[in-house]
Amino acid sequence: MIDVTSGEDCCRPLLALIKGHVVSIQIKAALAVEVLADHNESSQAAFLAQDAVNALIRLLKVQTDSVVISLI
């Protein structure tokens, strides 16, 4: 059973979804990370240990680049 209150057990699966290629799923996974890490130090530590920050920055960069390209 997965303990979703800590975020530790679902850290790897969520990051795998964020690193995937389906934008809608990536965004939903990023939102789940936000909810789990909000005011929860153990979850924050777990996501930091799994390099979640870089995965989220890459997702943001890809989304930002896509928006800029579509505006051109």
PDB file with SEQRES, HELIX, SHEET and CRYST1 records, atoms N, CA, C and O in Angstrom:
SEQRES   1 A   72  MET ILE ASP VAL THR SER GLY GLU ASP CYS CYS ARG PRO          
SEQRES   2 A   72  LEU LEU ALA LEU ILE LYS GLY HIS VAL VAL SER ILE GLN          
SEQRES   3 A   72  ILE LYS ALA ALA LEU ALA VAL GLU VAL LEU ALA ASP HIS          
SEQRES   4 A   72  ASN GLU SER SER GLN ALA ALA PHE LEU ALA GLN ASP ALA          
SEQRES   5 A   72  VAL ASN ALA LEU ILE ARG LEU LEU LYS VAL GLN THR ASP          
SEQRES   6 A   72  SER VAL VAL ILE SER LEU ILE                                  
HELIX    1 AA1 CYS A   11  ILE A   18  1                                   8    
HELIX    2 AA2 VAL A   23  ALA A   37  1                                  15    
HELIX    3 AA3 GLU A   41  ALA A   49  1                                   9    
HELIX    4 AA4 ALA A   52  LEU A   71  1                                  20    
CRYST1    1.000    1.000    1.000  90.00  90.00  90.00 P 1           1          
ATOM      1  N   MET A   1       0.835  -1.179   0.000  1.00  0.00           N  
ATOM      2  CA  MET A   1       0.000   0.000   0.000  1.00  0.00           C  
ATOM      3  C   MET A   1       0.884   1.248   0.000  1.00  0.00           C  
ATOM      4  O   MET A   1       1.926   1.279   0.655  1.00  0.00           O  
ATOM      5  N   ILE A   2       0.470   2.252  -0.723  1.00  0.00           N  
ATOM      6  CA  ILE A   2       1.231   3.496  -0.838  1.00  0.00           C  
ATOM      7  C   ILE A   2       0.701   4.508   0.176  1.00  0.00           C  
ATOM      8  O   ILE A   2      -0.505   4.731   0.279  1.00  0.00           O  
ATOM      9  N   ASP A   3       1.627   5.116   0.922  1.00  0.00           N  
ATOM     10  CA  ASP A   3       1.261   6.155   1.882  1.00  0.00           C  
ATOM     11  C   ASP A   3       1.350   7.502   1.180  1.00  0.00           C  
ATOM     12  O   ASP A   3       2.438   8.062   1.046  1.00  0.00           O  
ATOM     13  N   VAL A   4       0.217   8.023   0.732  1.00  0.00           N  
ATOM     14  CA  VAL A   4       0.235   9.276  -0.016  1.00  0.00           C  
ATOM     15  C   VAL A   4       0.372  10.490   0.886  1.00  0.00           C  
ATOM     16  O   VAL A   4       0.601  11.595   0.393  1.00  0.00           O  
ATOM     17  N   THR A   5       0.239  10.315   2.183  1.00  0.00           N  
ATOM     18  CA  THR A   5       0.392  11.467   3.067  1.00  0.00           C  
ATOM     19  C   THR A   5       1.844  11.906   3.172  1.00  0.00           C  
ATOM     20  O   THR A   5       2.115  13.080   3.423  1.00  0.00           O  
ATOM     21  N   SER A   6       2.771  10.996   2.986  1.00  0.00           N  
ATOM     22  CA  SER A   6       4.180  11.366   3.079  1.00  0.00           C  
ATOM     23  C   SER A   6       4.754  11.776   1.731  1.00  0.00           C  
ATOM     24  O   SER A   6       5.686  12.579   1.679  1.00  0.00           O  
ATOM     25  N   GLY A   7       4.227  11.253   0.665  1.00  0.00           N  
ATOM     26  CA  GLY A   7       4.757  11.578  -0.648  1.00  0.00           C  
ATOM     27  C   GLY A   7       5.984  10.781  -1.009  1.00  0.00           C  
ATOM     28  O   GLY A   7       6.403  10.773  -2.167  1.00  0.00           O  
ATOM     29  N   GLU A   8       6.571  10.106  -0.028  1.00  0.00           N  
ATOM     30  CA  GLU A   8       7.814   9.392  -0.275  1.00  0.00           C  
ATOM     31  C   GLU A   8       7.614   8.203  -1.206  1.00  0.00           C  
ATOM     32  O   GLU A   8       8.449   7.958  -2.077  1.00  0.00           O  
ATOM     33  N   ASP A   9       6.526   7.461  -1.037  1.00  0.00           N  
ATOM     34  CA  ASP A   9       6.290   6.281  -1.862  1.00  0.00           C  
ATOM     35  C   ASP A   9       5.875   6.628  -3.290  1.00  0.00           C  
ATOM     36  O   ASP A   9       6.109   5.850  -4.215  1.00  0.00           O  
ATOM     37  N   CYS A  10       5.272   7.776  -3.463  1.00  0.00           N  
ATOM     38  CA  CYS A  10       4.801   8.128  -4.808  1.00  0.00           C  
ATOM     39  C   CYS A  10       5.754   9.080  -5.528  1.00  0.00           C  
ATOM     40  O   CYS A  10       5.446   9.553  -6.621  1.00  0.00           O  
ATOM     41  N   CYS A  11       6.881   9.357  -4.938  1.00  0.00           N  
ATOM     42  CA  CYS A  11       7.848  10.286  -5.516  1.00  0.00           C  
ATOM     43  C   CYS A  11       8.356   9.809  -6.881  1.00  0.00           C  
ATOM     44  O   CYS A  11       8.280  10.540  -7.868  1.00  0.00           O  
ATOM     45  N   ARG A  12       8.866   8.597  -6.928  1.00  0.00           N  
ATOM     46  CA  ARG A  12       9.426   8.078  -8.193  1.00  0.00           C  
ATOM     47  C   ARG A  12       8.381   7.960  -9.299  1.00  0.00           C  
ATOM     48  O   ARG A  12       8.638   8.395 -10.422  1.00  0.00           O  
ATOM     49  N   PRO A  13       7.201   7.383  -9.017  1.00  0.00           N  
ATOM     50  CA  PRO A  13       6.196   7.294 -10.089  1.00  0.00           C  
ATOM     51  C   PRO A  13       5.761   8.659 -10.617  1.00  0.00           C  
ATOM     52  O   PRO A  13       5.578   8.828 -11.823  1.00  0.00           O  
ATOM     53  N   LEU A  14       5.596   9.624  -9.728  1.00  0.00           N  
ATOM     54  CA  LEU A  14       5.202  10.959 -10.189  1.00  0.00           C  
ATOM     55  C   LEU A  14       6.289  11.592 -11.039  1.00  0.00           C  
ATOM     56  O   LEU A  14       5.996  12.217 -12.058  1.00  0.00           O  
ATOM     57  N   LEU A  15       7.537  11.435 -10.631  1.00  0.00           N  
ATOM     58  CA  LEU A  15       8.632  12.004 -11.426  1.00  0.00           C  
ATOM     59  C   LEU A  15       8.756  11.300 -12.774  1.00  0.00           C  
ATOM     60  O   LEU A  15       9.110  11.929 -13.771  1.00  0.00           O  
ATOM     61  N   ALA A  16       8.469  10.013 -12.809  1.00  0.00           N  
ATOM     62  CA  ALA A  16       8.476   9.296 -14.093  1.00  0.00           C  
ATOM     63  C   ALA A  16       7.398   9.862 -15.017  1.00  0.00           C  
ATOM     64  O   ALA A  16       7.619  10.003 -16.220  1.00  0.00           O  
ATOM     65  N   LEU A  17       6.242  10.183 -14.459  1.00  0.00           N  
ATOM     66  CA  LEU A  17       5.176  10.782 -15.270  1.00  0.00           C  
ATOM     67  C   LEU A  17       5.570  12.175 -15.754  1.00  0.00           C  
ATOM     68  O   LEU A  17       5.288  12.537 -16.896  1.00  0.00           O  
ATOM     69  N   ILE A  18       6.222  12.957 -14.893  1.00  0.00           N  
ATOM     70  CA  ILE A  18       6.662  14.296 -15.280  1.00  0.00           C  
ATOM     71  C   ILE A  18       7.697  14.221 -16.398  1.00  0.00           C  
ATOM     72  O   ILE A  18       7.737  15.091 -17.269  1.00  0.00           O  
ATOM     73  N   LYS A  19       8.519  13.200 -16.376  1.00  0.00           N  
ATOM     74  CA  LYS A  19       9.552  13.044 -17.403  1.00  0.00           C  
ATOM     75  C   LYS A  19       9.021  12.395 -18.674  1.00  0.00           C  
ATOM     76  O   LYS A  19       9.766  12.230 -19.641  1.00  0.00           O  
ATOM     77  N   GLY A  20       7.755  12.027 -18.686  1.00  0.00           N  
ATOM     78  CA  GLY A  20       7.141  11.390 -19.853  1.00  0.00           C  
ATOM     79  C   GLY A  20       6.915  12.368 -20.989  1.00  0.00           C  
ATOM     80  O   GLY A  20       7.505  13.447 -21.028  1.00  0.00           O  
ATOM     81  N   HIS A  21       6.047  11.974 -21.919  1.00  0.00           N  
ATOM     82  CA  HIS A  21       5.857  12.774 -23.131  1.00  0.00           C  
ATOM     83  C   HIS A  21       4.416  13.210 -23.359  1.00  0.00           C  
ATOM     84  O   HIS A  21       4.118  13.825 -24.383  1.00  0.00           O  
ATOM     85  N   VAL A  22       3.519  12.907 -22.430  1.00  0.00           N  
ATOM     86  CA  VAL A  22       2.123  13.315 -22.570  1.00  0.00           C  
ATOM     87  C   VAL A  22       1.904  14.532 -21.676  1.00  0.00           C  
ATOM     88  O   VAL A  22       1.896  14.429 -20.450  1.00  0.00           O  
ATOM     89  N   VAL A  23       1.728  15.675 -22.312  1.00  0.00           N  
ATOM     90  CA  VAL A  23       1.704  16.950 -21.596  1.00  0.00           C  
ATOM     91  C   VAL A  23       0.626  16.983 -20.524  1.00  0.00           C  
ATOM     92  O   VAL A  23       0.896  17.436 -19.412  1.00  0.00           O  
ATOM     93  N   SER A  24      -0.567  16.526 -20.812  1.00  0.00           N  
ATOM     94  CA  SER A  24      -1.643  16.586 -19.823  1.00  0.00           C  
ATOM     95  C   SER A  24      -1.303  15.765 -18.580  1.00  0.00           C  
ATOM     96  O   SER A  24      -1.626  16.167 -17.463  1.00  0.00           O  
ATOM     97  N   ILE A  25      -0.657  14.627 -18.770  1.00  0.00           N  
ATOM     98  CA  ILE A  25      -0.255  13.792 -17.639  1.00  0.00           C  
ATOM     99  C   ILE A  25       0.901  14.432 -16.885  1.00  0.00           C  
ATOM    100  O   ILE A  25       0.941  14.385 -15.656  1.00  0.00           O  
ATOM    101  N   GLN A  26       1.840  15.027 -17.608  1.00  0.00           N  
ATOM    102  CA  GLN A  26       2.958  15.718 -16.961  1.00  0.00           C  
ATOM    103  C   GLN A  26       2.453  16.825 -16.042  1.00  0.00           C  
ATOM    104  O   GLN A  26       2.939  16.976 -14.921  1.00  0.00           O  
ATOM    105  N   ILE A  27       1.486  17.594 -16.513  1.00  0.00           N  
ATOM    106  CA  ILE A  27       0.957  18.705 -15.726  1.00  0.00           C  
ATOM    107  C   ILE A  27       0.205  18.194 -14.501  1.00  0.00           C  
ATOM    108  O   ILE A  27       0.341  18.753 -13.413  1.00  0.00           O  
ATOM    109  N   LYS A  28      -0.585  17.138 -14.670  1.00  0.00           N  
ATOM    110  CA  LYS A  28      -1.307  16.563 -13.527  1.00  0.00           C  
ATOM    111  C   LYS A  28      -0.337  16.006 -12.492  1.00  0.00           C  
ATOM    112  O   LYS A  28      -0.576  16.136 -11.291  1.00  0.00           O  
ATOM    113  N   ALA A  29       0.742  15.394 -12.933  1.00  0.00           N  
ATOM    114  CA  ALA A  29       1.743  14.869 -12.009  1.00  0.00           C  
ATOM    115  C   ALA A  29       2.440  16.012 -11.274  1.00  0.00           C  
ATOM    116  O   ALA A  29       2.708  15.909 -10.077  1.00  0.00           O  
ATOM    117  N   ALA A  30       2.733  17.094 -11.982  1.00  0.00           N  
ATOM    118  CA  ALA A  30       3.358  18.257 -11.344  1.00  0.00           C  
ATOM    119  C   ALA A  30       2.426  18.860 -10.296  1.00  0.00           C  
ATOM    120  O   ALA A  30       2.881  19.283  -9.233  1.00  0.00           O  
ATOM    121  N   LEU A  31       1.143  18.902 -10.585  1.00  0.00           N  
ATOM    122  CA  LEU A  31       0.168  19.399  -9.605  1.00  0.00           C  
ATOM    123  C   LEU A  31       0.101  18.487  -8.387  1.00  0.00           C  
ATOM    124  O   LEU A  31      -0.060  18.963  -7.263  1.00  0.00           O  
ATOM    125  N   ALA A  32       0.221  17.189  -8.603  1.00  0.00           N  
ATOM    126  CA  ALA A  32       0.224  16.235  -7.489  1.00  0.00           C  
ATOM    127  C   ALA A  32       1.455  16.451  -6.608  1.00  0.00           C  
ATOM    128  O   ALA A  32       1.366  16.379  -5.383  1.00  0.00           O  
ATOM    129  N   VAL A  33       2.598  16.715  -7.232  1.00  0.00           N  
ATOM    130  CA  VAL A  33       3.821  17.008  -6.470  1.00  0.00           C  
ATOM    131  C   VAL A  33       3.593  18.248  -5.614  1.00  0.00           C  
ATOM    132  O   VAL A  33       3.973  18.278  -4.443  1.00  0.00           O  
ATOM    133  N   GLU A  34       2.978  19.262  -6.195  1.00  0.00           N  
ATOM    134  CA  GLU A  34       2.701  20.490  -5.448  1.00  0.00           C  
ATOM    135  C   GLU A  34       1.836  20.201  -4.217  1.00  0.00           C  
ATOM    136  O   GLU A  34       2.141  20.664  -3.118  1.00  0.00           O  
ATOM    137  N   VAL A  35       0.772  19.446  -4.404  1.00  0.00           N  
ATOM    138  CA  VAL A  35      -0.144  19.145  -3.295  1.00  0.00           C  
ATOM    139  C   VAL A  35       0.565  18.338  -2.209  1.00  0.00           C  
ATOM    140  O   VAL A  35       0.407  18.617  -1.020  1.00  0.00           O  
ATOM    141  N   LEU A  36       1.339  17.347  -2.614  1.00  0.00           N  
ATOM    142  CA  LEU A  36       2.020  16.498  -1.639  1.00  0.00           C  
ATOM    143  C   LEU A  36       3.121  17.236  -0.880  1.00  0.00           C  
ATOM    144  O   LEU A  36       3.354  16.962   0.298  1.00  0.00           O  
ATOM    145  N   ALA A  37       3.791  18.159  -1.541  1.00  0.00           N  
ATOM    146  CA  ALA A  37       4.925  18.849  -0.921  1.00  0.00           C  
ATOM    147  C   ALA A  37       4.515  20.076  -0.119  1.00  0.00           C  
ATOM    148  O   ALA A  37       5.295  20.569   0.695  1.00  0.00           O  
ATOM    149  N   ASP A  38       3.315  20.569  -0.337  1.00  0.00           N  
ATOM    150  CA  ASP A  38       2.859  21.778   0.325  1.00  0.00           C  
ATOM    151  C   ASP A  38       2.776  21.574   1.840  1.00  0.00           C  
ATOM    152  O   ASP A  38       2.002  20.743   2.315  1.00  0.00           O  
ATOM    153  N   HIS A  39       3.563  22.325   2.586  1.00  0.00           N  
ATOM    154  CA  HIS A  39       3.595  22.270   4.059  1.00  0.00           C  
ATOM    155  C   HIS A  39       3.912  20.876   4.589  1.00  0.00           C  
ATOM    156  O   HIS A  39       3.429  20.498   5.656  1.00  0.00           O  
ATOM    157  N   ASN A  40       4.719  20.107   3.859  1.00  0.00           N  
ATOM    158  CA  ASN A  40       5.051  18.740   4.285  1.00  0.00           C  
ATOM    159  C   ASN A  40       6.553  18.539   4.080  1.00  0.00           C  
ATOM    160  O   ASN A  40       7.005  18.220   2.980  1.00  0.00           O  
ATOM    161  N   GLU A  41       7.305  18.727   5.141  1.00  0.00           N  
ATOM    162  CA  GLU A  41       8.764  18.684   5.042  1.00  0.00           C  
ATOM    163  C   GLU A  41       9.304  17.325   4.609  1.00  0.00           C  
ATOM    164  O   GLU A  41      10.291  17.262   3.876  1.00  0.00           O  
ATOM    165  N   SER A  42       8.677  16.243   5.046  1.00  0.00           N  
ATOM    166  CA  SER A  42       9.178  14.921   4.650  1.00  0.00           C  
ATOM    167  C   SER A  42       8.965  14.688   3.155  1.00  0.00           C  
ATOM    168  O   SER A  42       9.816  14.098   2.489  1.00  0.00           O  
ATOM    169  N   SER A  43       7.835  15.151   2.630  1.00  0.00           N  
ATOM    170  CA  SER A  43       7.594  15.036   1.188  1.00  0.00           C  
ATOM    171  C   SER A  43       8.561  15.911   0.408  1.00  0.00           C  
ATOM    172  O   SER A  43       9.101  15.494  -0.616  1.00  0.00           O  
ATOM    173  N   GLN A  44       8.776  17.118   0.895  1.00  0.00           N  
ATOM    174  CA  GLN A  44       9.707  18.020   0.225  1.00  0.00           C  
ATOM    175  C   GLN A  44      11.095  17.405   0.156  1.00  0.00           C  
ATOM    176  O   GLN A  44      11.758  17.471  -0.879  1.00  0.00           O  
ATOM    177  N   ALA A  45      11.532  16.809   1.251  1.00  0.00           N  
ATOM    178  CA  ALA A  45      12.852  16.178   1.281  1.00  0.00           C  
ATOM    179  C   ALA A  45      12.911  15.000   0.318  1.00  0.00           C  
ATOM    180  O   ALA A  45      13.918  14.797  -0.361  1.00  0.00           O  
ATOM    181  N   ALA A  46      11.837  14.228   0.259  1.00  0.00           N  
ATOM    182  CA  ALA A  46      11.802  13.075  -0.646  1.00  0.00           C  
ATOM    183  C   ALA A  46      11.875  13.525  -2.102  1.00  0.00           C  
ATOM    184  O   ALA A  46      12.610  12.937  -2.895  1.00  0.00           O  
ATOM    185  N   PHE A  47      11.124  14.559  -2.457  1.00  0.00           N  
ATOM    186  CA  PHE A  47      11.153  15.051  -3.840  1.00  0.00           C  
ATOM    187  C   PHE A  47      12.505  15.678  -4.176  1.00  0.00           C  
ATOM    188  O   PHE A  47      12.998  15.518  -5.293  1.00  0.00           O  
ATOM    189  N   LEU A  48      13.100  16.381  -3.235  1.00  0.00           N  
ATOM    190  CA  LEU A  48      14.428  16.948  -3.473  1.00  0.00           C  
ATOM    191  C   LEU A  48      15.471  15.853  -3.667  1.00  0.00           C  
ATOM    192  O   LEU A  48      16.355  15.973  -4.516  1.00  0.00           O  
ATOM    193  N   ALA A  49      15.366  14.792  -2.882  1.00  0.00           N  
ATOM    194  CA  ALA A  49      16.320  13.682  -2.999  1.00  0.00           C  
ATOM    195  C   ALA A  49      16.211  12.988  -4.348  1.00  0.00           C  
ATOM    196  O   ALA A  49      17.189  12.418  -4.832  1.00  0.00           O  
ATOM    197  N   GLN A  50      15.037  13.031  -4.956  1.00  0.00           N  
ATOM    198  CA  GLN A  50      14.824  12.389  -6.263  1.00  0.00           C  
ATOM    199  C   GLN A  50      15.028  13.373  -7.424  1.00  0.00           C  
ATOM    200  O   GLN A  50      14.714  13.049  -8.569  1.00  0.00           O  
ATOM    201  N   ASP A  51      15.553  14.572  -7.133  1.00  0.00           N  
ATOM    202  CA  ASP A  51      15.864  15.575  -8.156  1.00  0.00           C  
ATOM    203  C   ASP A  51      14.606  16.088  -8.865  1.00  0.00           C  
ATOM    204  O   ASP A  51      14.605  16.311 -10.075  1.00  0.00           O  
ATOM    205  N   ALA A  52      13.542  16.267  -8.087  1.00  0.00           N  
ATOM    206  CA  ALA A  52      12.275  16.744  -8.648  1.00  0.00           C  
ATOM    207  C   ALA A  52      12.383  18.157  -9.198  1.00  0.00           C  
ATOM    208  O   ALA A  52      11.711  18.505 -10.170  1.00  0.00           O  
ATOM    209  N   VAL A  53      13.224  18.966  -8.582  1.00  0.00           N  
ATOM    210  CA  VAL A  53      13.345  20.358  -9.025  1.00  0.00           C  
ATOM    211  C   VAL A  53      13.781  20.420 -10.487  1.00  0.00           C  
ATOM    212  O   VAL A  53      13.201  21.168 -11.274  1.00  0.00           O  
ATOM    213  N   ASN A  54      14.786  19.650 -10.851  1.00  0.00           N  
ATOM    214  CA  ASN A  54      15.260  19.665 -12.244  1.00  0.00           C  
ATOM    215  C   ASN A  54      14.201  19.137 -13.202  1.00  0.00           C  
ATOM    216  O   ASN A  54      14.051  19.664 -14.305  1.00  0.00           O  
ATOM    217  N   ALA A  55      13.468  18.106 -12.800  1.00  0.00           N  
ATOM    218  CA  ALA A  55      12.403  17.571 -13.662  1.00  0.00           C  
ATOM    219  C   ALA A  55      11.314  18.616 -13.883  1.00  0.00           C  
ATOM    220  O   ALA A  55      10.805  18.762 -14.995  1.00  0.00           O  
ATOM    221  N   LEU A  56      10.959  19.343 -12.826  1.00  0.00           N  
ATOM    222  CA  LEU A  56       9.925  20.378 -12.949  1.00  0.00           C  
ATOM    223  C   LEU A  56      10.421  21.561 -13.776  1.00  0.00           C  
ATOM    224  O   LEU A  56       9.657  22.142 -14.547  1.00  0.00           O  
ATOM    225  N   ILE A  57      11.688  21.920 -13.621  1.00  0.00           N  
ATOM    226  CA  ILE A  57      12.245  23.016 -14.424  1.00  0.00           C  
ATOM    227  C   ILE A  57      12.265  22.633 -15.905  1.00  0.00           C  
ATOM    228  O   ILE A  57      11.935  23.451 -16.764  1.00  0.00           O  
ATOM    229  N   ARG A  58      12.651  21.400 -16.199  1.00  0.00           N  
ATOM    230  CA  ARG A  58      12.640  20.948 -17.600  1.00  0.00           C  
ATOM    231  C   ARG A  58      11.232  20.993 -18.176  1.00  0.00           C  
ATOM    232  O   ARG A  58      11.039  21.414 -19.316  1.00  0.00           O  
ATOM    233  N   LEU A  59      10.255  20.565 -17.396  1.00  0.00           N  
ATOM    234  CA  LEU A  59       8.860  20.604 -17.851  1.00  0.00           C  
ATOM    235  C   LEU A  59       8.434  22.042 -18.113  1.00  0.00           C  
ATOM    236  O   LEU A  59       7.805  22.325 -19.132  1.00  0.00           O  
ATOM    237  N   LEU A  60       8.768  22.938 -17.216  1.00  0.00           N  
ATOM    238  CA  LEU A  60       8.423  24.339 -17.394  1.00  0.00           C  
ATOM    239  C   LEU A  60       9.105  24.919 -18.622  1.00  0.00           C  
ATOM    240  O   LEU A  60       8.491  25.676 -19.374  1.00  0.00           O  
ATOM    241  N   LYS A  61      10.368  24.572 -18.831  1.00  0.00           N  
ATOM    242  CA  LYS A  61      11.100  25.073 -19.991  1.00  0.00           C  
ATOM    243  C   LYS A  61      10.482  24.580 -21.286  1.00  0.00           C  
ATOM    244  O   LYS A  61      10.316  25.353 -22.230  1.00  0.00           O  
ATOM    245  N   VAL A  62      10.144  23.311 -21.338  1.00  0.00           N  
ATOM    246  CA  VAL A  62       9.536  22.752 -22.551  1.00  0.00           C  
ATOM    247  C   VAL A  62       8.193  23.416 -22.823  1.00  0.00           C  
ATOM    248  O   VAL A  62       7.893  23.758 -23.967  1.00  0.00           O  
ATOM    249  N   GLN A  63       7.384  23.601 -21.786  1.00  0.00           N  
ATOM    250  CA  GLN A  63       6.082  24.236 -21.955  1.00  0.00           C  
ATOM    251  C   GLN A  63       6.226  25.692 -22.376  1.00  0.00           C  
ATOM    252  O   GLN A  63       5.472  26.176 -23.221  1.00  0.00           O  
ATOM    253  N   THR A  64       7.195  26.392 -21.786  1.00  0.00           N  
ATOM    254  CA  THR A  64       7.428  27.786 -22.139  1.00  0.00           C  
ATOM    255  C   THR A  64       7.908  27.899 -23.580  1.00  0.00           C  
ATOM    256  O   THR A  64       7.455  28.777 -24.314  1.00  0.00           O  
ATOM    257  N   ASP A  65       8.820  27.022 -23.993  1.00  0.00           N  
ATOM    258  CA  ASP A  65       9.305  27.025 -25.374  1.00  0.00           C  
ATOM    259  C   ASP A  65       8.168  26.744 -26.344  1.00  0.00           C  
ATOM    260  O   ASP A  65       8.103  27.347 -27.415  1.00  0.00           O  
ATOM    261  N   SER A  66       7.274  25.837 -25.978  1.00  0.00           N  
ATOM    262  CA  SER A  66       6.128  25.507 -26.845  1.00  0.00           C  
ATOM    263  C   SER A  66       5.209  26.697 -27.016  1.00  0.00           C  
ATOM    264  O   SER A  66       4.708  26.946 -28.112  1.00  0.00           O  
ATOM    265  N   VAL A  67       4.983  27.436 -25.940  1.00  0.00           N  
ATOM    266  CA  VAL A  67       4.115  28.601 -26.010  1.00  0.00           C  
ATOM    267  C   VAL A  67       4.755  29.676 -26.869  1.00  0.00           C  
ATOM    268  O   VAL A  67       4.073  30.294 -27.686  1.00  0.00           O  
ATOM    269  N   VAL A  68       6.036  29.912 -26.704  1.00  0.00           N  
ATOM    270  CA  VAL A  68       6.745  30.926 -27.489  1.00  0.00           C  
ATOM    271  C   VAL A  68       6.709  30.557 -28.967  1.00  0.00           C  
ATOM    272  O   VAL A  68       6.469  31.420 -29.811  1.00  0.00           O  
ATOM    273  N   ILE A  69       6.939  29.317 -29.285  1.00  0.00           N  
ATOM    274  CA  ILE A  69       6.924  28.877 -30.688  1.00  0.00           C  
ATOM    275  C   ILE A  69       5.535  29.058 -31.288  1.00  0.00           C  
ATOM    276  O   ILE A  69       5.409  29.469 -32.441  1.00  0.00           O  
ATOM    277  N   SER A  70       4.497  28.758 -30.524  1.00  0.00           N  
ATOM    278  CA  SER A  70       3.146  28.888 -31.067  1.00  0.00           C  
ATOM    279  C   SER A  70       2.754  30.348 -31.253  1.00  0.00           C  
ATOM    280  O   SER A  70       1.884  30.655 -32.069  1.00  0.00           O  
ATOM    281  N   LEU A  71       3.387  31.256 -30.504  1.00  0.00           N  
ATOM    282  CA  LEU A  71       3.096  32.679 -30.657  1.00  0.00           C  
ATOM    283  C   LEU A  71       3.796  33.278 -31.870  1.00  0.00           C  
ATOM    284  O   LEU A  71       3.370  34.310 -32.388  1.00  0.00           O  
ATOM    285  N   ILE A  72       4.860  32.640 -32.320  1.00  0.00           N  
ATOM    286  CA  ILE A  72       5.637  33.192 -33.443  1.00  0.00           C  
ATOM    287  C   ILE A  72       4.943  32.980 -34.751  1.00  0.00           C  
ATOM    288  O   ILE A  72       5.457  33.381 -35.795  1.00  0.00           O  
TER     289      ILE A  72                                                      
END                                                                             
